Amino acid sequence: MNWTAVSAIYKFEMARFFRTLAQSFLSPVLSTSLYFVVFGAAIGSRIDQVEGVSYGAFIVPGLIMLSVITQGISNASFGIYFPKFIGTVYELLSAPVNFLEIVLGYVGAAATKALFIGVVILATAHLFVDITIAHPLAMLLFLVLTCISFALLGFIIGIWAKNFEQLQLVPLLIITPLIFLGGSFYSISMLPPIWQTITLFNPVVYLISGFRWSFFGVSDVPVGFSLLAIAVFTGLCLAVIGWIFRTGWRLRS
């Protein structure tokens, strides 16, 4: 393993993040505050509790997942797309590094950025509601795995995209709706039976449910299913990335 190459890619990507640190810090704080004003105050005043948890606290895991998933995808996709756009990706492909080292550098940086955003949102949430994390180690595990898995997906999107419009297409039209319909701001037990069944086909449900369990000890699906969903999703992303580098699809053409 060429750790020098991994470190170089990682530091290069993190440097871009630190150049806009104020924006990266203020944006999640402001958006989280707005969500609490709209959902926590306006809607929460009409909903006492959800599964024994105050509504303001109940939506915190969903807010974190919403931001972590979108940030993980956007950072990883832009990180690999921009070298393609300006043509420097060929220098990377001709360097003495294998695909695993390239993925570790880009995905590691994107996951770190997403993790930072998640921590910022969690700290901001403490200003609005009292939160007690029932399983802190499990919470950290779910958070890190989600950052990594969706950074891998973003890496794939960045390679697939041929222009900046396509770069935003999947996150806007597919990922964001799945997050909002995945129980971010409600429990799927509140839905009619037929919609509960349909919602179970949404893979994001398992991530949010497992993450919420780590906070409050309640979940819509068994925690084991949540961990299995993350493992399968991560494995599929790694398999696709491996195939991309073996064939050169959208990289060498």
N, C-alpha and C positions, 0 to 999 in steps of 0.2 A: 504494500500500500504506500503510495507516494503522498505522505502527509503534507509535504511542502506545497504540492499542487493544490490539495484540498484547502489548506490554510490560505493560500493566495487568492483562490476564488472566493472563499468565505469572507476574507477581509475586504476584498474589492466590493462585494455586494453589501456588506455591512457599512462600508464607508458612505455609500449612496444613501443609506438609511439615516445615518447620523448627520448628513448634510441638511436633512429636512426633519430633524428631531422635534423641533417645536411643533411643526404641523402634525407629525406622527403622534405626538403626545396630546395636543389640544383637540384634534379631531375626534378620537374616541371618547374623551371626557365630555365634549359638548354633545355628541350624539347620544351617549348614555344618559346624560342629564335630560335631554329632550324625551327619550323613551320613558324615563321615570315620570316626567311631567304628564305625558300623554297617557301612558298605560298605567303607571303606578298611581297617579293622583286621580285622573279623570275616570278611568275604568276601574281601578282598584277601589275607589270609594263605593262602587256598586257591587263589588265582589269581596266578600269578607275573607274567605279562605278557599284554597284549592288543595285538597288532600291533606288538610290539617296544617297547611302552611299559608301565611299571609301572602296575598297576591303580589305585593311589592317585592317580597323576597323570592317568590316562586318564579318570577320572570328573569331573575339574575342569571341562572345558568343558560337560559335561552339567549339572553343578550350577549353573553360571553361567546357562546358557540356561533352566533350570527356573525360577530366581528372576526373571530379567529378563523372561521372557514373562509370568509370572503378575503381577509387579508392574506391568509396563506396561499390562496389561489392567485390573487393579483400580484403579489410579490414574486412568486416563483415563475409565473407566466411571463411577466415583463422582464425578469432577470435573464431568461434564456432567449426570449424573442428579440430583445434589442441587439445582442450580438449577431443574430441572423439578419436583422434589418440593415445593419451597417457593414455586414460582411466579415466581422472579426471572428465569427464562429469557426471559420476554416483554420485559423491559427490555433484555436483550441483543439480542434479535431486532429490536427497534424502534430500536436505536442505529445511528448511521451507520457500521457495519462490515459487511463482506461475510463470507460463510461461510469463505473461505480464512483471513481474519484470526482468526476465532473458532477454527478448527481449529488454526492455528499456535500460538495461546496455550495452549489446553488440551492438545493433543497434545505440544507442545514441553515443557511442564512435566512431563507424565507420562513422556515419554521421558528427561528429565533425571533424574528420580527413579529410574527403572529403571536408568539408566546408573550412577548413584551406587551402587546396590545391587550391580551387577555388579562394580564396582571393589572394593567392600568384600569381596565373596566371594573375588575373586582374591587380594587381600592376605591374607585369612584362610587361604586354601589354601596359601600360602607357608609358613605356620607348621607345616604337616603334611607336605608333600611338596616335593621340589625340582622346580620347573617352569621350563622354558626355552621361550620363545615363538619359534618358528621364523620366523614372519612377523608381526611386531608391527603393521605398518600394516594388513595384511589382517584381523588380529584386531580392531583398532579399528573397521574398516569394517563387518565382520559384526556387531559388538556394537551399533554405532550404528544400523545399518539394522534390526536385529531390534527394538531399543527403539522406533524410530519406527513400524515396520509393526504391531507388536502394540498399541502405544498407539492407533493408528488403529482397530484392531479393537475395542479397549476403548471407544473413543468411540462406535462404532456400537452396541455392546451397551448402553451407558448411555442412548442415545436409544431403543433398542428396549424396554428394561425398563420395566414398569409398576409394579413394586414391588421391594423389596429382595431378595425371594426370587429373582425373575427375574434380578436383577443378578448373583447368584452361580451361577445355573444353568449357563450356558455354560462358564465357567471350570472348575467342579467336575466336570461330567459329560462335557465334550467336550475342552477344552484340556488339562487335567492328564493324563487318560489318554493323549492323543496324545503328550505330552511323554515320559511314562514308557515308552511303546511305541515311541518314536522313536530309540532308541539312546542315551539319556542315560547309562546305566550299563553299556552293553555295545556291542559291535560287531555289526551285523546279519549279518556273515559267520559269527558263532557260531551262527546259527539254521539250522534245516533249510531246504533249497532252496525249498520251497513257501512257508514263512513269510518268507523273504527277499523273494520276489516280492510277497507281500501287503504287507509293510512299506514297500515302495517307493511305495505309494499314500498313505502318511502324509506330508503336506507338511512336518511338523516334522523328519523325517529329514534333509531337505536342508539345513535351517538348522543343525542340530547337527553334521552331517557337515562342512559347510564351515567352521564355527567350530573344530571339532577339528583340521581340516587346518591352520589358521593357527597352532595350537600345536605340532603334532607332525609335520606334513607327511604325514599319513595320513588317508584319508577313505573312507567307504563308497560315495559317489557322486562323480562328477566335480565339481570346484569350480565349473566354469561352470554346471552345473545348479543348484547351490546359489544362486549369484547370480541366475540367471534366476528361480528360485522366489521369492526375496525381492522381485524387481522386479515379477513378475506379481501377487503377493499385495498389495504396496503399491498398485499401480495399481488393483486391484479394490476395495480399501478406499476409495481416493480417489474412485473412480467412484460407489460406493454412498453415500458422504457427500455428494457433489455432488447426487445424485438426492434425498436426504433433504431438503436445504436448498431445492432447487427446488420440491419438492412440499409441504414442511412436514410430512411424515409423522412422527407421534408427537411433533411439536414444537408445532404450532399447535392441536392438538386437545385 
